[in-house]
Amino acid sequence: MFQHWKFFKRCWITICLNPWVFLHQAKRCVASLIPSYYEVVNRGDQEVPEYFNFASDVVDKWMQEEKDGKRAHHPAFWWVNSQNKEVKWSFEELAFLSRKAANVLSGPCGLQRRDKVLIVLPRIPEWWLLVLACMRTGIIFIPGTPQLTAKDISYRIQASKAKGIVVAEQSVNAVDSIISECKFLKTKLVVSDKGRAGWLKFSDLLQAASGDHDCVKSRSEELMLIYFTSGSTGSPKMVEHCHSSYGIGFTSSSRHWMNLSSSTVFWNTSDPGWVKTAWSSLFGPWIHGSCVFVHHLPQFEPTVILNTLAKYPITTFCTAPTAFRMMVQHNATSYKFRSLKHCVTGGEPLNPEVFEQWKTQTGLDIYEGYGQTETVTICANVQGMKIKSGSMGKASPPYDVQVIDDEGNIQPPGKEGDVAIRIKPKRPFCLFLKYTDNPEKTAATERGDFYITGDRAVKDEEGYFWFVGRSDDIISSSGYRIGPFEVESALMEHPAVVESAVVSSPDPIRGEVVKAFIILSPDFLSRDPEALIQELQDYLKKSTAPYKYPRKIEFVQELPKTAAGKIKRSVLRKQEWSEGRW
């Protein structure tokens, strides 16, 4: 009691002498008495409601704020393309149109709650409407990039047992070519100005649909979406996430790492098929009422990025380290960014020299973050925190992140180990549910009390994490996650290839690229090497998603193998990185 009396006496004296000093001291005092939200979720104390649906509990709440005049009517969604066409929606318009889209899915499309639908669309507004529509109806959505080939799409439809697919004009022929293989598929929806035989046309159905729709009451742990993610062996795995994992899980990191608020205009350049779009172009921004800015970007062009940042009032910008590397080469000092205040990146390590060049050219820091398809943000450099160039930052709430050894013991500062998230005694609510139909893979991600990310790092004395490399053979290039098995399988379909091994190789622009070591068939040994390399690269661009093709190819007579005959990719990878670093 005496301590409280001394506190109030001190407050009274301060008020009399200098009220502004009092306000500052009071703020600090209250902060010391009441744990901040950041601290609470970091301890794992965040309460997750029994029922949660992002469409009704977030988007519709912001819609009501607009109606009640409690939120300024700046856009919730702002889309542009290179022809100066724009689409702007408030939360009220977004809610209305997504309810109409929900009626399209559950009406003419005949899809029901817990059905799965593959959404393969470029950066167009309809992607956002359909994703929200899936949440409203309880339909499980599976994002995919338009770069997927017919073979890729067929695998995803069959593995997921998807009953519906939504594509743009460019993917119609690919789907039609494999439709006979997909016995579960019942509905084909095309987003296009013109109709196609055998396809439902989304624009016509949306226009005719009612704007009245009652959102399903979904439990927080109910399955909401599935992402396909590449592994070092076998075909891509299906990662399951529930309504609360992404829907609530980005509350803290989007505020502290992405620096988002209701006045933010946030541009993230990711393709909708990749998890970063869910993170930074949907859940993170709309949790805080921010405006999601989208540029159509049919292909990446540094000058288009720079001109867009100069033309529009974008306050926060997110892109892959590769994009920052390319932009600093175009000298960003010649562009005036009138609104840009905060830059973030992730998906692959950021080179310290790129960080310094961007800072020199723009005066802005780049706040690096780290996470996976299976997680929300694991580590991040947040505002107000000292940035150590080259570090992934510190652990992000609600995760307890450690570096552990092979037995699950926490490593001391400065010692390398596996990046791990504590999952016992309580599994974090924002961690993925499981790998669909793959209990062995799911179990393999656990070691003692921890979930293993598959990445190696060192943690320093101040709690900063420093990325060392993958503990498996996954290749991360330009923000894409590429499994060597997929590339090797595609190469084996070419008659020139007897055997191949695919690893990462250093690259000054993309950080790392795909390199293939190939043993040739005797019939192709006399062919011109350069012409054959080009032929193989062109073949891969057509037989699998183009981002997977090997930018480097080396013909060899043999490959390093274990006694059991397995290819030792680690030997080739070590060779590349010890001899080939730029």
N, C-alpha and C positions, 0 to 999 in steps of 0.2 A: 504494500500500500504506500509505503514511504517513497518507493521508487516512482510510483505514478504521480505522487504529489510534486516531487521535484521536476518531473516532466512537464506538468501543467503550469507550474510556476515559471519555468524557463520559457514556455510558449507565450505566456502573458507578457513577460518582459520584452520578448522579441517582437510581438505584435505592436507594442507601444513604440518601440524604437524604429523598427523597419518592417512593415507588413510584407514587402516583397521577399525579404530574407526568410520571414516566417513561412510563407507559402512554399518556398523551395525546401526548407527544413522539414516541414510537415509532410511533404510528398515523400521525402526520403525516409521519414520515420514510419509512415504508414506502410511503405514498401518493405520495411524491415520487420513489421509486425504481421503482415498478411503475405503469405507466399504468393509469388506471381504465378500466373497461368503457366508460364514457361517452366517454372520449377515444379509445379504440381504435375504436369503431364510427364516431365522428365522422371519423376518418381514412379510413374505408372498408375497414378491415382485418378486419371481422367475417367469420369463416369460415362459409359456408353449407354444410350437409351435402349430400351427393349425393342422399340420400333424406330426405324429411320429410313427415309427415302429422300435422296438429294433433290429430286424434282419438286416435291411438295414442301419439304422442310427447309430448303434453302432458296431455290428459284422462286417459288410461290410466296415465300415470306418477303423477299425483296420486292416482288410485284405488289404486295399489300402495302409495303412501306412507300412505294411510289404513289399508289392510290391515295394514301393518307397524307401525302405531302411531306413525309418525313425523310424522303430521299430525293435528291436532285435528279431531274430527268435527263441525265447524260446517258449515253448508250451502255447497254450491258454487253452488246455484241456489235463489232464494227468490222466489216469485211470489205476489202478492196482488191482490184486487179490492175494489171498494167495498162488497161484500156480506160482507166479512170471511172470504172463502174463501182458503185458503192452500195452496200446493204447495211443499214443501221437499225438495230432493234433495242427497245427498252426491255426491262424485265417483264413488263406487262405484255408486250408484243411477243417476246420469246415464250412466255408461259402459254399464251393463246395459241400460237402456231404449233408448239410442241404438243398441246392437247389435241389439235387437229391431226397431227402426225400420229399420235397414239391411236386415234380412231381409225386411221388408215391401216395400221398394223393389225389391230384386233378386228377390223371390219373386212374390207375387201381382201386383205392378205390372209385372213383366217388364222393368224398366229395367236397363241394363248400363253398365259403365264407359265414360266419355266421353259418354254420353247427357246431354242437358240437361233440367232440370226447373225450371219456374217456380213459386216458392213465394210465394203471395199470402195472407198471414195477418196478423191483428192481433197484439197483444202477448199471446200465449198460449203456454204451455209447449211445445206441440207444435212451434213454430217452431225452438226450440233442438235438440230431438231430431232433427228432420228435416235440419237443416243438418249436424249431426254425422254423421248417417246417410249423407248424400251424401259427406262426406269419407271415411267408412269404405269405401264402395263405389266411390269414384272417379267418382261421378256429378257433373256440373257443375251447381251450383245458381245460380239467378237470382232474387234477392229482388225483391219488388214490394209496393207499399203497397195495402191494401184500398180506397183511394180511386180506384184505377184503374177507368175505365169499360170497357165491352165493347170499344169501339174501341181503347183503350189496350192491353188484354190481347191482342186480335187482332194488333195490330202487333208486340208483343213475342214472341208465339208464332211468328209467321211469320218475323220477322227473325232470331230465334235458332235456328229449326228445332227448337224444344223438343219432346221426345217425351212429356213428362209435365207435369202441372200439379197443384198442391195449393192448395186454397182452403178458406175457412170458408163457412158457410151463406150469408152475405150476398152472396157472389160467384158462387154456383152459376148463377143465372139469366143473369148477364152472360156467363159462359163458354158456356152452352148456346145462347145466341142467336147466337154467332159460330163455333160448332164446325165448321160446314160449310166455313168458309174455311181451316181449319187442317189441311192434309193430312198434316203430320208428326206431329200429336198422336195418341198411342196410349193414354195412361193418364190418367184423371181420378180424383183422390183427394180426398175431402172430410173435413174435420175438423169434425164436428158430432155432436150427441147423437142425431140421427135420420138415417137413410139417405136417399139420393135415387136415383131411377131412373137407371141408366146410370153411376153413380158407385161407386167402391170406398170403403168406410167405414173410415177410419184406425183408430179406437178398437177395432173388432172385430178387425181384422187384427193390430194391435199386441198385443192380449191373447193371440191364438193363436200368435204368432211365437215362435221359439226365441230364447233369450238368448245362444246361441253364434254367433260370427261372427268370421272372420279378416279383419282390416283389410288393404286393398290396400297394396302397397308402392309409394308414389308418389314420383316424382322431385320435387325441390324446385321445378324450373322447370315442372312439369306444370300445365296449366290446372286451376284449382279453382273459380272463380266468375266470374260476369259481372254487372256493374251497368249499367243503362241510365241515361245521364246526358244532360241537356238541353244543346243547343248554341244558339248565336245564330242559326244557319241550319239548316234541314232538321230531320228527325226526330231523336229521341234516339239517341245513339251507344252502342255496346256496349263497355264497358271490361273488359278481361280481366286477371285476377289469378291468379298461380300459388300453389302451396301455401306457399312460403316468404315471399311478399311481405307478406301480412297475418299469416300464422302466426308468423313470426319478427320481422317488421318493427316491431311495437309493443313489443318487449321493453324498449327504453330509454325511449321516451316515456311508456309506461304507468307505468313506475316513477317517473320524475322529474317528469313533468307531472301525471299523474293521482294520484301518490302512493299506489301500490297495493302491497300485501303480502298474505301469506296470512291476515292478520287483518282485512283491509278488507271492509266491506260497501258495495258500489258501486252506486249507482242512476243510471242514465242514462235520460232520458225519451223518447229517439228512437223513432219508428215503425220496425218491423223492415224496412220496405221501403227505408230509407235507410242509407247507408254508415256513419253514426255508430253504428248499432246493432252492426255488425260490429266497429268500432273499440272501443267502450266497453261493450258488453254481451255480448261474446264473447271475442275474441282478447286484447285488452289485460288484462282482469281474470283470465282463466283461465291466462294465461302465468305469473302470479304466485300462483296458487292462491287468488285473492280470491273472495268470494261475489258473484255477479251478482244484484242485486235488481231486480225488475220489478213495476210496477203496471200493471194492465190498461189504465186510462185510455182509455175509448172516445172521449172528447174532452177537450181541455185545459181544466182549471179551476184557477186559481191557489190557491184555498182547499184543494182536494184535495191539491195538491202540498205546501203548507205543513203541513197536518194529517198527511200521511204522514211528512214529515221529523221532525215532533214525536213521532209514535207509534212509529216503528220505529228500531232502532239503526243507522241509515245513517251511515257515517263519511265517505264521499266522494260528492259529488253533481255531476251534469253535466246541463245543459240549455242550450237556445239563449238568446242574449241577449234575445230577445223575451220569453221566459218570465220572466227576471229582471226585466225592465221591468214586467211585469204583477204580479209578486209584491211588489215594493217599493211598488206602489200600494195593496196590501192591508195594509201596515204589518206587516212580519215581526217587529217587536219584541214583538208580542202572542203570539208562539209561542215555545216553549222547545224548542230542538233539543238533546236530551240527549247525542247522540253525534257530531254533525256537526263535522268538523274541516277539511275541504278542499272547495273548490268550483271547478269548471272549466267552461269554455264554449267554443263554436266554432260555425262555420257561417255567421256574419255578424259584422260589427264590433260590439264592445261599447262603448256610449257611456260616457265617463268619469264622467258624472253618475250613471249607474246603478251603476257600480262603487262610487262614494262612498256612495250611498244604502244599498246592500247592506252595505257595511262598517259604516256607522253603525248600521243596524238589527240586524245579527247579530254584528258583531265579526269577520267573516270576509272574507278577500280572495277575489276571483274570478280564477283563473288562466286567462287566455285562450290558446287554441291555434289554429293555422291549418293547414289541409290541404285535400286534394281527394279525390274519388273515385279519381283516378288515382294517388294517393300515400298514404303514411302521413303522420304529423305532419311538417309542413315547418318550422314555427316554434312556439315555445311559451314561456310564462312558467313556470318550474319552481321548485320549493321551494328556498329558500336564495338565490334570485336577486332582486335589487331589481325590484319591479314598477313599470313606468312606465305609468300609467293611459292607456289608448288605444293602447298598443303591442301588436303580435302576439307580442312576445318575440324571442328569438334563435333561430338555426338549430338544428334538432333532429337528432340523429344518426339515420342515418348520412349525412345530406345536407350537401353544401357548397352553401349558398344564397347567391346574389348578386343584386344589382340591376344589370341590364345595359341597354345602349342598343340601337337598331335594328340595329347591326352586330355585336352580341354582345360588346361591350366592357364591362368592369365599371365601373360608375359610382362616383364618389367619394362619401363620406358627405355626406348632405344633398341629393343630386341624385336626382330622380325617374327611375324606369325600370321595366322589366318584372322581376317576381320570377321567378328562374330557378334551376334545380337543375343542377349540373354532372353530365354524363353521359359525359364522355370524360376520360381514356382508358378508364374502366370505368363501365358503367351500373349505378347502385345496384340491388341485388337486389330492393328493396321498391317500386320504381317499376312501374307497370302494364306488361303485356307489349305490348299494342297495342290499337287499336280494331278490333273484329272486322270483317273484310271491307272495311276502309276504309284502305288504305295511304296515300292522299293526306292524310287527316286526321292519321294517325299522324306522317307526315313533317312536317306543318305545325307540330307541337308542338316541333320542334327548330330551334335557331338556333346555329350554330357548335358550341361544346362544351356547350351547355346545352339542357335541357328548359324550355319556356316555360309558365308556369302560366296566363297570361291575366289576371293581376292586376298592378296597378301599385302601387308602394310606394317609400318612402324608407328608407334604412338610415342610422342615426346613427353618431356616432364610437365609441359603445360596442357596436355590433353589434346594436342593437334595430331591428326592422322596423316601419314605420308604414304601414298600409294607406291607399292613396289612392283606389282604385276599380278596377272591371273595365276591361280594355282592349277588351272586346267588349260585347255588348248583354245578356248574361245578367243576370237579376234574382234577387237573393237576399233572400227575404222569410220571416221566421219560421223560418229554417233550411232552407227549401225552395229549390231551384235551379230557376228557371223560364225556359224559352227563349221569347222573344217570337214566334218563328215558329209555335209550337204554338198559342198563344192567338190570333194573327192568323188562322190557318187555321180554327180553330173559329168565330171571329166571321164569317168569310166565308160560312159555311153558313147564316147567318140572312138572310132576305130584306131586312132593313132596311139591311144593310151593303154599301156599294159598295166601300169600301177602308178599311183600318185600319193603324195603327202602334202598337205596344205598347212601352212603356219603363218604367223604374223611376221612382217618385215618392216623395219623403220622407214618412215617417210617424212620429209620436212614439212609437208602441208597437212596431210591427213593423220599424222601421228604414227599410225601403222596401217599397212595395207595387206591384202591377201597375196601370198606367194605360193606357187605350186611347184614342187619338185616332181618331175615326170620321167618315168621310164617308157621309152617309145617302143612301139611295135616294129619289128624288123622291116616291114614294108614302108615305113616312114623315115627310116634313118638317113636316107639320101636326100630328103626334102630340104629346101632352104629353111634354116631355123627361124629367121625373122618372119617369113611368110606363114610358117606353121604356127608360130606363137600368135599371130594376128588371127589366124583361122580358129584356133582354140578359144581365144578370148571372145570372138564374135559368136562362136557356138554356145559358150556359157551364158552370154547375155540373152540368148534366145531360150535356152533350156532351163534356166532358173532366173530368179529375180536379178536384174542387172547389177545391183549394188554388191553382189557376191562374187563377181568375176575376178580372177586373179590378175592384178595389175603387173605382177612380175611372174615370169615362168622361167624355170631352169631345167634343162634336160640332163638327166644323170643316168649312170649305168646301174646303180644300186641304191637302196635306201637303208638307213640304219634300222636294225630290228632287234627285238628281244629274242631270247632263246626259244620262246614260244611262237615266234614269227610275227609279233605285233610291231607295227612301225613306231619307232621312238621319235615322235614329233619334237619332244623336248630337246633332243640333240640338234635337230635342224634349227629350231627356234633360237637356241643359245648361239649357234653359229651365226645366224643372221644378225642378232643383236650385238654380238661381240665384234663382228667384222664390218657390219653395214651401217652402224649408227651415223647419222649425218653430222 
